[in-house]
Amino acid sequence: MNDDENRGIRRVTRKDRKKKLDTRGPLFPPDDFEDVPAEAESSVAEPENLPFPPLVVTPDADRFPPLDTGGSKPPTPAKRTAKPRRRLLPNLVALLFAVATVALLAVYIIIAVDPYTPLNPLPPFTPFPIIITTTPLPPTATLFPTAGPTATFTPLPPDQLQRDLPFPFQMAASGIIYVPNAGEKGCNWLSIAGSVTDTAGQPVAGLGVRVQGNGLDETVGTGGALNYGPGGFEMPLGEAPGIGTYTVQLLSIQGAPLSEVYTVATRDTCDQNVAIISFVQVRGY
C-alpha cells in the first residue's frame, strides 16, 4: 500500500474510465412511457429526487379568470378605424375641371347654334348689303304739245357733252356707313373701304379708287378686298382710329374719272374705325 492509499485517495485508471463510458444505455429516452418495462419504471427517479421541480401546467381558466360583467355580455373590443385621409384639395381640383368642362361645352353649343355670337373669337365675315338705287327718269312729254316755235337741233361738241352728262358711277343711296374692323387687328386700324357694282348689281373689278387727304394720295384697285365682296376695295389709313377728312373718287383703268369727288370723314372710335363708301353704276361708259 502506497502513500495515496494511506491518505484515502484512489487514483483513476484507464480501466475506471472505460467502465464509466460503457453504460450500454439508449442515447434518447423513449417517447411512449407505456412501452417502458416494469424494471425500467422502477429505476425512474421519483419527482422529489429530480434535480429540478416538475412543470405544473395551469389551466387557462385559472390563469385568466373571466371578468364579472353582471350577467351581461362581455364587451366586444372596439374596432380600430382608419383615420380618413384628407382629400379636400383633389376634390376641389376635380370639381373645378368638371365645371370648366361643362362651361366649355356650353360655349361650343352656343357657337354652333349662332356663329355670330360675341363668344365666338373668330366670327364669320358678314358682307355688307349692296343697295342699288335707280335714277328717276325725267317726266315724259305730253302727247299733244302746245303749238309753238319749232326748235332746231344744234349738236354739241363731244367734250362739252361729256362734261354736261352725269358720271357713270355715283355713291350709293345708303351714303357713308361706319363699322368696326372685322379683321385680326380689331381696334388697331383705320381705313376707307367699299365696293363697286354695275347696273345689274354685279361686282366690278379692275377699276381704281383714289383717296386723298392728310398727306395721302394713293389709288387702290377694286376686287382686291374680297371681305367686302368681289368688287370690294380698302385703303388703310393708320393703325389707330382717328378723325380726318379725305376725298374719294372712282377712276377707270386709263385713269379717267368715273364718279364725282366725295368727301369722307373718319372717326376715332373702335366701333367706327372703317368708313364704307360704295359706288353703283347708273349708265354706260
FENURSUL-V948285 format. One record per helix or strand of 3 or more residues. SS is the DSSP state (H for helix, E for strand). FROM is the first residue (numbers start at 1). TO is the last residue. Records with the same first field share a line. If there is no record, write none. Layout:
SS = FROM-TO, FROM-TO
//
This chain:
H = 3-6, 14-21, 33-35, 38-43, 47-49, 60-63, 88-113, 158-164, 226-228, 270-272
E = 169-171, 177-179, 190-197, 208-213, 216-221, 232-238, 244-251, 262-266, 274-276, 279-281
//
